[in-house]
Amino acid sequence: MAKKLFIPGPVEVHQDVLNAMSVPMMGHRSADYAALHQRVTDKLKKVLYTEGRVFLSTSSAFGVMEGAVRNLVQKRCVNFCNGAFSDKWHDVTKRCGIEADAVHAEWGKPILPEMVDEALKTGKYDAMTIVHNETSTGTMSPLEEIAEVMKEYPDISFIVDTVSSMSGAKVEVDILGLDVCVASVQKAFGLPPGLAVFTVSEKALEKAKSTPNRGYYFDFLEFAKNDEKHNTPSTPCISQIHALGVQLDRILKEGIEERFARHAKMAEKTREWILSKGFELFAPEGYRSNTLTSGKNSKDADLEGLKKKLSERGYVFDNGYGKIKNKTFRIAHMADIMPEDLDDLFKVIESIWAEN
Amino acid sequence: MAKKLFIPGPVEVHQDVLNAMSVPMMGHRSADYAALHQRVTDKLKKVLYTEGRVFLSTSSAFGVMEGAVRNLVQKRCVNFCNGAFSDKWHDVTKRCGIEADAVHAEWGKPILPEMVDEALKTGKYDAMTIVHNETSTGTMSPLEEIAEVMKEYPDISFIVDTVSSMSGAKVEVDILGLDVCVASVQKAFGLPPGLAVFTVSEKALEKAKSTPNRGYYFDFLEFAKNDEKHNTPSTPCISQIHALGVQLDRILKEGIEERFARHAKMAEKTREWILSKGFELFAPEGYRSNTLTSGKNSKDADLEGLKKKLSERGYVFDNGYGKIKNKTFRIAHMADIMPEDLDDLFKVIESIWAEN
């Protein structure tokens, strides 16, 4: 039996999108594929507010995140860390043999522009990484303010993970001046996993030319070269790309701004419900994610038990990630989740609690 | 309109397998996913004649091929090259910053055991790569004989691309002593692209522990660690894994040996037809692929024209790859292609030629 997913990826996928996964195969070096690729990337440019390049990688986003540091760090990288995925990015950077330092904020707290400025003004770095929306904590760092700081450092590559925010919250790639912006499609896009979407600025592509040991599978210059023919370096996951095309039509039909507003409204509703049940919110005011909300288990509730009972009733609920498991819980309200789906979830949780 | 594919990947996919791509989503850290993962890898072990580890990578095979050299070359690599994909593997090895030499055979010719022995006895190498079935030329190198040579060099990692042979021709991973054996599923497996399947020996995993800069996305030790929980390091392409499960049931129902025999029979049929039309075969006797056949354009036929006319009639035909384009042509007879599909293709080609 399929369960209703309220976790931050994989998420519920609309039936029309699932059906698009079953389209018969085509050759990936064909004119038909190039036309599909171009249609999809043209629509992605609207969602990402960019006139630059948008690439499709057959991988999860972390492959591209690793690729970004392999392509763009020539001197030393600073990884801003405030949760499980940003911490991991620092670890992965070092595992690539790249010199890197971490600047930490407490889990749940945002990365602030002054932290970025302080690190970069040391002159030690030629690249920085930041996670816009920490999926482990429900914290959204102020990307616009950070982008203002980054304008002072045009030679430092600005590499941003928008894994769980892209297409659920506004990220204007060109206005913000992002060098890399990456997401997996199984989050706010509402697709099955297996595909990552990313942008690379022309400035970053130029820099990559002089970075050694970029490898092949995540070599940004290979993506750029193949993009000229509306194609990918390696055989792409054609089924997911068909599905992405269908989902982008649905997204554009809803309206991009309307979609962001729906996510913001669902975030507001979830925060209110969590507070009304006597829990606190994990992220501070002003830095709370629009695509998922993390509650602090301030009442020491039995979250494992709740998760189990919800599962029996057909709902998948998340009782926190990594070192904050059971100390927090996460409710994802992204992609095709609607406010009424949240009403439904909240009622079921309340009925479980009423039984106790 | 969907066209019938006679190219060496992507290939025709059975409707039941396409339908499995549309199964509703599940969380990838759930018990349901672990059960799916275990079912699929258990069945893969039968197809690969291994009791060792089988990993699933959300990527094309080339990602894993890059990963293999990043994980397993500590000193110097020798890449055996006899076609576009083996040549590319050498290029990719160097692009990773790894010291490597190429040993070349002419395109279309096999890699022979004596070539392997000659290179390895220099003592310069701790890893070798070879492409079992060169998809660009239809040449199958004698893996069993090469494996005999490799028994003399137990400390040299034996890394094999079986991209277009795995599940279409017998590759006994354990008996051959392969350290890495990798394939993409859009070839002889008969699935949509987006997933690679690979084995890594325990000896290779042990070696990887002391290889620096393995990165993360293709770090074999990450795959091994997650395999303990029947899972993957990053979010897997769940839809493809569902489809692989369905296709493995179909493969096991046909019978593995029966499947290999069907591929051999189709290869024989295709060779006979090519010769009967006055063309030569590109690969020499004894080294011809069982999953795709390459003909030499010895009659200087208009292959571009043939490709175009076949396309108009709903068939996708390949007029050679890379530097041997139009000098050769390739007919893939792998996965779910049946002998009668080839009869159909041959009749259509003959009718096109009859028109001229």
Interface residues (C-beta under 8 A of the other chain):
Chain A: A2 K3 L5 I7 G9 P10 V11 E12 V13 L18 N19 M21 S22 V23 P24 M25 M26 G27 H28 S30 T58 S59 S60 F62 G63 E66 R70 D91 V92 R95 C96 G97 S184 Q186 P192 P193 G194 L195 P212 N213 R214 G215 Y216 Y217 F218 D219 S234 T235 P236 C237 I238 S239 Q240 V316
Chain B: A2 K3 L5 I7 G9 P10 V11 E12 V13 L18 N19 M21 S22 V23 P24 M25 M26 G27 H28 S30 T58 S59 S60 F62 G63 E66 R70 D91 V92 R95 C96 G97 S184 Q186 P192 P193 G194 L195 P212 N213 R214 G215 Y216 Y217 F218 D219 S234 T235 P236 C237 I238 S239 Q240 V316
